[in-house]
Amino acid sequence: MEAERMPTSSFEVLLTIAEAPEGRMRMKDIAAHLLISRSGLTRIVDELQRQGLVERQKCPDDARGLDAVLTPAGRKAYRRALKVHRSSLRQEFFGKLSEEQLTQLSEIWDTVGLAKTVGNC
């Protein structure tokens, strides 16, 4: 899979799982976090699973629930896609702002508690 061809929805799912403890997260929690329907998430995870990037495993805390778990290939695909995403952000967003605007934006993110999240871009 070429990272630049990964649909945004797939990248968001991989990002959410990658940032979760142990690279796993309950399916229902991913849907809630991304504000998408469970059926919509199921379709995305079905495709990611078909590509070998994600596995479904029984939740260790609740056998009724399923976790989506990144595979080693999924972690690699996520890292490649993250590089493309960051490069695109730099070029299409940050690259169009002046130093003064970047400083103001940084202060705003710090105020609302997002500085650590976006500081890696």
CNS distance restraints for C-alpha pairs under 8 A (distance, minus, plus):
assign (resid   1 and name CA) (resid   5 and name CA) 7.42 0.50 0.50
assign (resid   1 and name CA) (resid   6 and name CA) 7.46 0.50 0.50
assign (resid   1 and name CA) (resid  77 and name CA) 7.52 0.50 0.50
assign (resid   2 and name CA) (resid   6 and name CA) 6.79 0.50 0.50
assign (resid   3 and name CA) (resid  77 and name CA) 6.52 0.50 0.50
assign (resid   3 and name CA) (resid  78 and name CA) 7.90 0.50 0.50
assign (resid   3 and name CA) (resid  80 and name CA) 5.61 0.50 0.50
assign (resid   3 and name CA) (resid  81 and name CA) 4.51 0.50 0.50
assign (resid   3 and name CA) (resid  84 and name CA) 6.88 0.50 0.50
assign (resid   4 and name CA) (resid  81 and name CA) 6.47 0.50 0.50
assign (resid   4 and name CA) (resid  84 and name CA) 6.26 0.50 0.50
assign (resid   6 and name CA) (resid  10 and name CA) 6.50 0.50 0.50
assign (resid   6 and name CA) (resid  11 and name CA) 6.53 0.50 0.50
assign (resid   6 and name CA) (resid  81 and name CA) 7.25 0.50 0.50
assign (resid   7 and name CA) (resid  11 and name CA) 6.37 0.50 0.50
assign (resid   8 and name CA) (resid  12 and name CA) 6.09 0.50 0.50
assign (resid   9 and name CA) (resid  13 and name CA) 6.34 0.50 0.50
assign (resid   9 and name CA) (resid  44 and name CA) 7.30 0.50 0.50
assign (resid  10 and name CA) (resid  14 and name CA) 6.24 0.50 0.50
assign (resid  10 and name CA) (resid  44 and name CA) 6.23 0.50 0.50
assign (resid  10 and name CA) (resid  45 and name CA) 7.85 0.50 0.50
assign (resid  10 and name CA) (resid  48 and name CA) 7.26 0.50 0.50
assign (resid  11 and name CA) (resid  15 and name CA) 5.96 0.50 0.50
assign (resid  11 and name CA) (resid  78 and name CA) 7.00 0.50 0.50
assign (resid  11 and name CA) (resid  81 and name CA) 6.98 0.50 0.50
assign (resid  12 and name CA) (resid  16 and name CA) 6.08 0.50 0.50
assign (resid  12 and name CA) (resid  34 and name CA) 7.71 0.50 0.50
assign (resid  13 and name CA) (resid  17 and name CA) 6.26 0.50 0.50
assign (resid  13 and name CA) (resid  30 and name CA) 7.24 0.50 0.50
assign (resid  13 and name CA) (resid  34 and name CA) 7.87 0.50 0.50
assign (resid  13 and name CA) (resid  44 and name CA) 7.93 0.50 0.50
assign (resid  13 and name CA) (resid  45 and name CA) 7.92 0.50 0.50
assign (resid  14 and name CA) (resid  18 and name CA) 5.88 0.50 0.50
assign (resid  14 and name CA) (resid  70 and name CA) 7.47 0.50 0.50
assign (resid  14 and name CA) (resid  74 and name CA) 7.48 0.50 0.50
assign (resid  14 and name CA) (resid  78 and name CA) 6.12 0.50 0.50
assign (resid  15 and name CA) (resid  19 and name CA) 6.15 0.50 0.50
assign (resid  15 and name CA) (resid  78 and name CA) 6.91 0.50 0.50
assign (resid  16 and name CA) (resid  20 and name CA) 6.39 0.50 0.50
assign (resid  16 and name CA) (resid  30 and name CA) 6.91 0.50 0.50
assign (resid  17 and name CA) (resid  23 and name CA) 5.34 0.50 0.50
assign (resid  17 and name CA) (resid  24 and name CA) 5.47 0.50 0.50
assign (resid  17 and name CA) (resid  25 and name CA) 5.85 0.50 0.50
assign (resid  17 and name CA) (resid  30 and name CA) 7.68 0.50 0.50
assign (resid  17 and name CA) (resid  68 and name CA) 7.20 0.50 0.50
assign (resid  17 and name CA) (resid  69 and name CA) 6.93 0.50 0.50
assign (resid  17 and name CA) (resid  70 and name CA) 6.83 0.50 0.50
assign (resid  18 and name CA) (resid  22 and name CA) 7.98 0.50 0.50
assign (resid  18 and name CA) (resid  23 and name CA) 4.82 0.50 0.50
assign (resid  18 and name CA) (resid  24 and name CA) 7.30 0.50 0.50
assign (resid  18 and name CA) (resid  70 and name CA) 7.01 0.50 0.50
assign (resid  18 and name CA) (resid  75 and name CA) 7.25 0.50 0.50
assign (resid  18 and name CA) (resid  78 and name CA) 7.79 0.50 0.50
assign (resid  19 and name CA) (resid  23 and name CA) 6.58 0.50 0.50
assign (resid  20 and name CA) (resid  24 and name CA) 5.91 0.50 0.50
assign (resid  20 and name CA) (resid  25 and name CA) 6.23 0.50 0.50
assign (resid  21 and name CA) (resid  25 and name CA) 7.72 0.50 0.50
assign (resid  23 and name CA) (resid  69 and name CA) 5.89 0.50 0.50
assign (resid  23 and name CA) (resid  70 and name CA) 5.77 0.50 0.50
assign (resid  24 and name CA) (resid  67 and name CA) 6.08 0.50 0.50
assign (resid  24 and name CA) (resid  68 and name CA) 5.56 0.50 0.50
assign (resid  24 and name CA) (resid  69 and name CA) 4.33 0.50 0.50
assign (resid  24 and name CA) (resid  70 and name CA) 6.56 0.50 0.50
assign (resid  25 and name CA) (resid  29 and name CA) 6.84 0.50 0.50
assign (resid  25 and name CA) (resid  30 and name CA) 6.69 0.50 0.50
assign (resid  25 and name CA) (resid  67 and name CA) 5.04 0.50 0.50
assign (resid  25 and name CA) (resid  68 and name CA) 5.52 0.50 0.50
assign (resid  25 and name CA) (resid  69 and name CA) 6.74 0.50 0.50
assign (resid  26 and name CA) (resid  30 and name CA) 6.36 0.50 0.50
assign (resid  26 and name CA) (resid  59 and name CA) 7.05 0.50 0.50
assign (resid  26 and name CA) (resid  65 and name CA) 6.94 0.50 0.50
assign (resid  26 and name CA) (resid  66 and name CA) 5.73 0.50 0.50
assign (resid  26 and name CA) (resid  67 and name CA) 4.12 0.50 0.50
assign (resid  26 and name CA) (resid  68 and name CA) 6.20 0.50 0.50
assign (resid  27 and name CA) (resid  31 and name CA) 6.38 0.50 0.50
assign (resid  27 and name CA) (resid  38 and name CA) 7.63 0.50 0.50
assign (resid  27 and name CA) (resid  41 and name CA) 7.71 0.50 0.50
assign (resid  27 and name CA) (resid  65 and name CA) 7.76 0.50 0.50
assign (resid  27 and name CA) (resid  66 and name CA) 6.01 0.50 0.50
assign (resid  27 and name CA) (resid  67 and name CA) 5.50 0.50 0.50
assign (resid  27 and name CA) (resid  68 and name CA) 6.04 0.50 0.50
assign (resid  28 and name CA) (resid  32 and name CA) 6.26 0.50 0.50
assign (resid  28 and name CA) (resid  38 and name CA) 6.53 0.50 0.50
assign (resid  29 and name CA) (resid  33 and name CA) 5.96 0.50 0.50
assign (resid  30 and name CA) (resid  34 and name CA) 6.10 0.50 0.50
assign (resid  30 and name CA) (resid  41 and name CA) 7.84 0.50 0.50
assign (resid  31 and name CA) (resid  35 and name CA) 5.76 0.50 0.50
assign (resid  31 and name CA) (resid  36 and name CA) 5.10 0.50 0.50
assign (resid  31 and name CA) (resid  37 and name CA) 5.98 0.50 0.50
assign (resid  31 and name CA) (resid  38 and name CA) 5.66 0.50 0.50
assign (resid  31 and name CA) (resid  41 and name CA) 6.08 0.50 0.50
assign (resid  32 and name CA) (resid  36 and name CA) 6.58 0.50 0.50
assign (resid  32 and name CA) (resid  37 and name CA) 7.82 0.50 0.50
assign (resid  36 and name CA) (resid  40 and name CA) 6.31 0.50 0.50
assign (resid  36 and name CA) (resid  41 and name CA) 6.63 0.50 0.50
assign (resid  37 and name CA) (resid  41 and name CA) 6.25 0.50 0.50
assign (resid  38 and name CA) (resid  42 and name CA) 6.06 0.50 0.50
assign (resid  39 and name CA) (resid  43 and name CA) 6.42 0.50 0.50
assign (resid  40 and name CA) (resid  44 and name CA) 6.55 0.50 0.50
assign (resid  41 and name CA) (resid  45 and name CA) 6.06 0.50 0.50
assign (resid  42 and name CA) (resid  46 and name CA) 5.88 0.50 0.50
assign (resid  43 and name CA) (resid  47 and name CA) 6.44 0.50 0.50
assign (resid  44 and name CA) (resid  48 and name CA) 6.30 0.50 0.50
assign (resid  45 and name CA) (resid  49 and name CA) 5.84 0.50 0.50
assign (resid  45 and name CA) (resid  54 and name CA) 7.06 0.50 0.50
assign (resid  45 and name CA) (resid  68 and name CA) 7.75 0.50 0.50
assign (resid  46 and name CA) (resid  50 and name CA) 6.10 0.50 0.50
assign (resid  47 and name CA) (resid  51 and name CA) 6.30 0.50 0.50
assign (resid  48 and name CA) (resid  52 and name CA) 6.35 0.50 0.50
assign (resid  48 and name CA) (resid  53 and name CA) 5.28 0.50 0.50
assign (resid  48 and name CA) (resid  54 and name CA) 5.60 0.50 0.50
assign (resid  49 and name CA) (resid  53 and name CA) 5.62 0.50 0.50
assign (resid  49 and name CA) (resid  54 and name CA) 4.74 0.50 0.50
assign (resid  49 and name CA) (resid  55 and name CA) 5.70 0.50 0.50
assign (resid  49 and name CA) (resid  56 and name CA) 7.87 0.50 0.50
assign (resid  52 and name CA) (resid  71 and name CA) 7.03 0.50 0.50
assign (resid  52 and name CA) (resid  73 and name CA) 6.71 0.50 0.50
assign (resid  52 and name CA) (resid  74 and name CA) 6.94 0.50 0.50
assign (resid  53 and name CA) (resid  70 and name CA) 6.09 0.50 0.50
assign (resid  53 and name CA) (resid  71 and name CA) 5.34 0.50 0.50
assign (resid  53 and name CA) (resid  72 and name CA) 7.40 0.50 0.50
assign (resid  53 and name CA) (resid  73 and name CA) 5.40 0.50 0.50
assign (resid  53 and name CA) (resid  74 and name CA) 3.66 0.50 0.50
assign (resid  53 and name CA) (resid  75 and name CA) 7.39 0.50 0.50
assign (resid  53 and name CA) (resid  77 and name CA) 7.43 0.50 0.50
assign (resid  54 and name CA) (resid  68 and name CA) 6.31 0.50 0.50
assign (resid  54 and name CA) (resid  69 and name CA) 5.42 0.50 0.50
assign (resid  54 and name CA) (resid  70 and name CA) 4.61 0.50 0.50
assign (resid  54 and name CA) (resid  71 and name CA) 5.36 0.50 0.50
assign (resid  54 and name CA) (resid  74 and name CA) 6.03 0.50 0.50
assign (resid  55 and name CA) (resid  68 and name CA) 5.75 0.50 0.50
assign (resid  55 and name CA) (resid  69 and name CA) 5.17 0.50 0.50
assign (resid  55 and name CA) (resid  70 and name CA) 6.45 0.50 0.50
assign (resid  55 and name CA) (resid  71 and name CA) 6.63 0.50 0.50
assign (resid  56 and name CA) (resid  66 and name CA) 6.24 0.50 0.50
assign (resid  56 and name CA) (resid  67 and name CA) 5.60 0.50 0.50
assign (resid  56 and name CA) (resid  68 and name CA) 4.76 0.50 0.50
assign (resid  56 and name CA) (resid  69 and name CA) 6.16 0.50 0.50
assign (resid  57 and name CA) (resid  66 and name CA) 5.60 0.50 0.50
assign (resid  57 and name CA) (resid  67 and name CA) 5.25 0.50 0.50
assign (resid  57 and name CA) (resid  68 and name CA) 6.51 0.50 0.50
assign (resid  57 and name CA) (resid  69 and name CA) 7.02 0.50 0.50
assign (resid  58 and name CA) (resid  62 and name CA) 7.60 0.50 0.50
assign (resid  58 and name CA) (resid  63 and name CA) 5.69 0.50 0.50
assign (resid  58 and name CA) (resid  64 and name CA) 7.32 0.50 0.50
assign (resid  58 and name CA) (resid  65 and name CA) 6.08 0.50 0.50
assign (resid  58 and name CA) (resid  66 and name CA) 4.66 0.50 0.50
assign (resid  58 and name CA) (resid  67 and name CA) 6.02 0.50 0.50
assign (resid  59 and name CA) (resid  63 and name CA) 5.54 0.50 0.50
assign (resid  59 and name CA) (resid  64 and name CA) 7.33 0.50 0.50
assign (resid  59 and name CA) (resid  65 and name CA) 5.31 0.50 0.50
assign (resid  59 and name CA) (resid  66 and name CA) 5.08 0.50 0.50
assign (resid  59 and name CA) (resid  67 and name CA) 5.37 0.50 0.50
assign (resid  70 and name CA) (resid  74 and name CA) 5.27 0.50 0.50
assign (resid  70 and name CA) (resid  75 and name CA) 6.12 0.50 0.50
assign (resid  71 and name CA) (resid  75 and name CA) 6.26 0.50 0.50
assign (resid  72 and name CA) (resid  76 and name CA) 6.40 0.50 0.50
assign (resid  73 and name CA) (resid  77 and name CA) 6.14 0.50 0.50
assign (resid  74 and name CA) (resid  78 and name CA) 5.96 0.50 0.50
assign (resid  75 and name CA) (resid  79 and name CA) 6.23 0.50 0.50
assign (resid  76 and name CA) (resid  80 and name CA) 6.31 0.50 0.50
assign (resid  77 and name CA) (resid  81 and name CA) 6.06 0.50 0.50
assign (resid  78 and name CA) (resid  82 and name CA) 5.94 0.50 0.50
assign (resid  79 and name CA) (resid  83 and name CA) 6.35 0.50 0.50
assign (resid  80 and name CA) (resid  84 and name CA) 6.52 0.50 0.50
assign (resid  81 and name CA) (resid  85 and name CA) 6.04 0.50 0.50
assign (resid  82 and name CA) (resid  86 and name CA) 6.02 0.50 0.50
assign (resid  83 and name CA) (resid  87 and name CA) 6.07 0.50 0.50
assign (resid  84 and name CA) (resid  88 and name CA) 6.10 0.50 0.50
assign (resid  85 and name CA) (resid  89 and name CA) 6.20 0.50 0.50
assign (resid  86 and name CA) (resid  90 and name CA) 6.16 0.50 0.50
assign (resid  86 and name CA) (resid 121 and name CA) 5.34 0.50 0.50
assign (resid  87 and name CA) (resid  91 and name CA) 6.18 0.50 0.50
assign (resid  87 and name CA) (resid 121 and name CA) 7.89 0.50 0.50
assign (resid  88 and name CA) (resid  92 and name CA) 5.74 0.50 0.50
assign (resid  88 and name CA) (resid  93 and name CA) 7.76 0.50 0.50
assign (resid  89 and name CA) (resid  93 and name CA) 5.22 0.50 0.50
assign (resid  89 and name CA) (resid  94 and name CA) 6.37 0.50 0.50
assign (resid  89 and name CA) (resid 121 and name CA) 7.12 0.50 0.50
assign (resid  90 and name CA) (resid  94 and name CA) 4.77 0.50 0.50
assign (resid  90 and name CA) (resid  95 and name CA) 5.40 0.50 0.50
assign (resid  90 and name CA) (resid 121 and name CA) 6.91 0.50 0.50
assign (resid  91 and name CA) (resid  95 and name CA) 4.97 0.50 0.50
assign (resid  91 and name CA) (resid  96 and name CA) 7.44 0.50 0.50
assign (resid  92 and name CA) (resid  96 and name CA) 6.76 0.50 0.50
assign (resid  93 and name CA) (resid  97 and name CA) 7.14 0.50 0.50
assign (resid  94 and name CA) (resid 102 and name CA) 7.30 0.50 0.50
assign (resid  97 and name CA) (resid 101 and name CA) 5.69 0.50 0.50
assign (resid  97 and name CA) (resid 102 and name CA) 6.15 0.50 0.50
assign (resid  98 and name CA) (resid 102 and name CA) 6.17 0.50 0.50
assign (resid  99 and name CA) (resid 103 and name CA) 6.17 0.50 0.50
assign (resid 100 and name CA) (resid 104 and name CA) 6.25 0.50 0.50
assign (resid 101 and name CA) (resid 105 and name CA) 6.03 0.50 0.50
assign (resid 102 and name CA) (resid 106 and name CA) 6.04 0.50 0.50
assign (resid 103 and name CA) (resid 107 and name CA) 6.26 0.50 0.50
assign (resid 104 and name CA) (resid 108 and name CA) 6.23 0.50 0.50
assign (resid 105 and name CA) (resid 109 and name CA) 6.17 0.50 0.50
assign (resid 106 and name CA) (resid 110 and name CA) 6.11 0.50 0.50
assign (resid 106 and name CA) (resid 115 and name CA) 6.75 0.50 0.50
assign (resid 107 and name CA) (resid 111 and name CA) 6.15 0.50 0.50
assign (resid 108 and name CA) (resid 112 and name CA) 6.36 0.50 0.50
assign (resid 109 and name CA) (resid 113 and name CA) 5.93 0.50 0.50
assign (resid 109 and name CA) (resid 114 and name CA) 4.78 0.50 0.50
assign (resid 109 and name CA) (resid 115 and name CA) 4.95 0.50 0.50
assign (resid 110 and name CA) (resid 114 and name CA) 5.82 0.50 0.50
assign (resid 110 and name CA) (resid 115 and name CA) 4.66 0.50 0.50
assign (resid 114 and name CA) (resid 118 and name CA) 6.32 0.50 0.50
assign (resid 115 and name CA) (resid 119 and name CA) 5.60 0.50 0.50
assign (resid 116 and name CA) (resid 120 and name CA) 7.57 0.50 0.50
